[in-house]
């Protein structure tokens, strides 16, 4: 449940919302626009009253737009408050910690410098109990504070540190913390606003390599450590036997990291997920590195996931997929792959028997690439997810790919966009002839503004007997699509998740959809995207919420609902099965440019 409000005027209105059913798991977000201490006291009173009446609350976020008062964030679970403070004075800190000590264990804790400055015994106990900790400004003094209160019995599973810069003090304190104080740590995320110096970063690298620990995920995304620091890290990690997931995204790796990266991959026996995305110069055609990388990848028996997104990937690397026997997921998002290279990639997958998921972005697309997709789908028996995006898809007929899909029995998830008119006709033909035997459970489509063909596609989609998730992305479906959509919802007994971005079916069309969703016994999630409807629609939305026997997740916040319909909503939610919903209520103010008052956005999450 989300509310945005000027506290002075709406605190009483907020209190009325405490009458929502106690069984609901609710999130409460308050936005304060009155910087006055009088209202902070009212706010704290309301906060604790809300927690008292809603014991299953998962999140509480109280956000001021000035810098002298309280920000409280209770996150993740009903027993997982997150403490986050901006210039919090000692009295408020004690009040919050005292209330939490009486009611909660704190698995997730966000600590700012202000909270550390107003150090308290309650805060220390909260840190020692936390399962997940985030320091928003991990300077040396903050790390020393954490090291002093953390004990070998601490329960930290996840630690996230944001550094203004990693200098000797920060590196020394972190290496000590990792080595002695956090024996249960599984996930470590480091982010630095400034690239660290090698002489400082190597202390952290040595700690990760030498110190016995249980760390499984090391995320350095955006740290910009560069080649020299990466060399120290990968050298040290050869001695580590616990890290399974390593992210070096946006770390500034280039040709100077070639040798150490290859050596690490050759000797690696623990890291199964390697994230190298957004290191633009890493795989550039320099000497024989692409071929050497291909040879190492071909013989690798450890990696399960490789992410080379936002890198200019040379085609030689695709040859490794013909011999590799363990890689299960390959991500090539925004790699600007030319059509000829895409053909090489697909050819390598024809007889591949291990890859399960492929995500790629093609810079250009031609008939040869479409033929290659169809050929791969005919022969490959293990690929379960194929997501292909490219601005040039619109220029070719995707028909041969659908011909290949007709003979495929393993693919479960398919994403292609955008499709032109000829591709849409081929899709309809495929669905009419082979839809009953198709194995797809998830389909994402972007259809252009040709409403006649869109209607035909929508009608044919009901022929997919196993379809569970259908995403129309940015497709502007139009009014004539409403009736076929309603029929599809009624006929498809497996559909559980339906998503739109630009539905554009009009008032009458949306009312028809509401009736269909209200009767569906399988549809659990509905996202209607952003659109505008007349007043006549909203009673039908609330009726749909009440009547639906399966709907658990409704995203309707992209549509502005007059606040006078709020009682209908409250009545509907009490008798619904919803675990998450997003609705936006607005009050007219008569302003010319600002015709709407501050939004009250009610949302309930599971």
Secondary structure, DSSP 8 states (H G I E B T S, - for coil): -B----HHHHHHHHHHGGGS-TTS-BEEEEEE----HHHHHHHHHHHHHHHHH-TT--EEEEEESSSSS--EEE-SSTTBEEE--SS--HHHHHHHHHHHHHH--BSEEEE-HHHHHT--HHHHHHHHH-SEEEESS--HHHHHHHHHH--TT----EEEEEES---HHHHHHHHHIIIII-TT--EEEEEESS---HHHHHHHHHHHHHS-----EEE-TT---HHHHHHHHHHHHTT-SS--EEE-TTS---GGGHHHHHHHHHH-SS--EEE-TT-TTTTS--TTHHHHHHHHHHH-SS-SEEE-TTS---GGGGGGGGT-SS--EEEEEEEEE-HHHHHHHHHHHTT-SS--EEEEEES---HHHHHHHHHHHHH-SS--EEEEE-TTGGGS--HHHHHHHTT-SS--EEEEEEE-HHHHHHHHHHHHHHGGG---SEEEEEE-S-HHHHHHHHHHHTT-TT--EEE-TT-B--TTHHHHHHHHHHH-SS--EEE-SB---HHHHHHHHHHHHHH-SS--EEE-BS----HHHHHHHHHHHHH-SS--EEEEEEEEEEGGGHHHHHHHHHTS--SEEEEEEE-B---SS--B-S-EEEEE--
